[in-house]
Amino acid sequence: MSQTKYLSPSSVQDFLSARKRSSTLIAIGVMLCIFSPITLLILIRLTRLDILTSSINFATGIDVIVLVAAAVALFIAGNHWLKVHENFEY
């Protein structure tokens, strides 16, 4: 005989808000990954035009550190919100 587990309305609301928060964080992370090459090209062009006095390696490093690291942090945070309510998913 199978036992049916019922969820309270507050736990369902917590699950839905966690899913929404997680999907928002992951979407922003994907957006940062998409914008990363664009800003990289802009920084390289500004360096070649001597508007930025730094080297191309420095511009590449700044782009990778700032945008890609922020995107990875958002992916990890979004995954955390999914893991908290993982038992409700199925």
C-alpha positions in Angstrom: 0.0 0.0 0.0 1.5 3.3 -1.0 1.5 6.3 1.3 0.6 9.6 -0.3 2.4 12.6 0.9 0.6 15.9 0.9 2.3 19.3 0.6 1.3 22.3 2.5 0.5 25.5 0.5 3.4 27.3 2.1 5.9 24.6 1.1 4.5 24.7 -2.5 5.0 28.5 -2.5 8.5 28.1 -1.2 9.3 25.6 -3.9 7.8 27.9 -6.7 9.7 31.0 -5.4 12.9 29.0 -5.3 12.4 27.8 -8.8 11.7 31.4 -10.0 14.8 32.7 -8.1 16.9 29.9 -9.5 15.8 30.4 -13.1 16.4 34.1 -12.8 20.0 33.6 -11.6 20.7 31.0 -14.3 19.3 33.3 -17.0 21.4 36.2 -15.8 24.5 33.9 -15.8 23.8 32.8 -19.4 23.3 36.5 -20.4 26.7 37.3 -18.9 28.3 34.4 -20.8 26.8 35.7 -24.1 27.9 39.2 -23.4 31.5 38.1 -22.5 32.9 37.9 -26.0 31.2 41.2 -27.0 32.9 43.1 -24.1 36.1 41.3 -24.9 36.0 42.5 -28.5 35.2 46.0 -27.3 38.1 46.0 -24.8 40.5 44.7 -27.4 39.4 47.4 -29.9 39.8 50.1 -27.3 43.2 48.9 -26.5 44.2 48.9 -30.2 42.9 52.4 -30.6 45.1 53.5 -27.6 42.0 54.6 -25.7 42.9 52.1 -23.0 46.5 52.1 -22.0 46.5 48.5 -20.7 47.7 45.5 -22.7 45.4 43.1 -24.5 46.2 40.4 -22.0 45.1 42.7 -19.2 41.8 43.4 -21.0 41.2 39.7 -21.6 41.9 38.9 -18.0 39.5 41.6 -16.8 36.8 40.3 -19.1 37.3 36.7 -17.9 37.6 37.5 -14.3 34.6 39.9 -14.1 32.0 38.4 -16.4 32.7 34.7 -16.5 33.5 34.5 -12.8 30.2 36.3 -12.1 28.3 34.0 -14.4 29.8 30.9 -12.7 28.9 32.3 -9.3 25.3 32.9 -10.5 25.2 29.3 -11.8 26.3 28.0 -8.4 23.8 30.1 -6.6 21.0 29.1 -8.9 21.9 25.4 -8.4 21.8 25.9 -4.7 18.2 27.1 -4.8 17.3 24.0 -6.8 19.1 21.7 -4.4 17.3 23.0 -1.4 13.9 21.9 -2.8 15.1 18.9 -4.8 12.8 16.5 -3.0 9.7 18.4 -4.1 10.5 18.2 -7.8 9.5 14.6 -8.2 
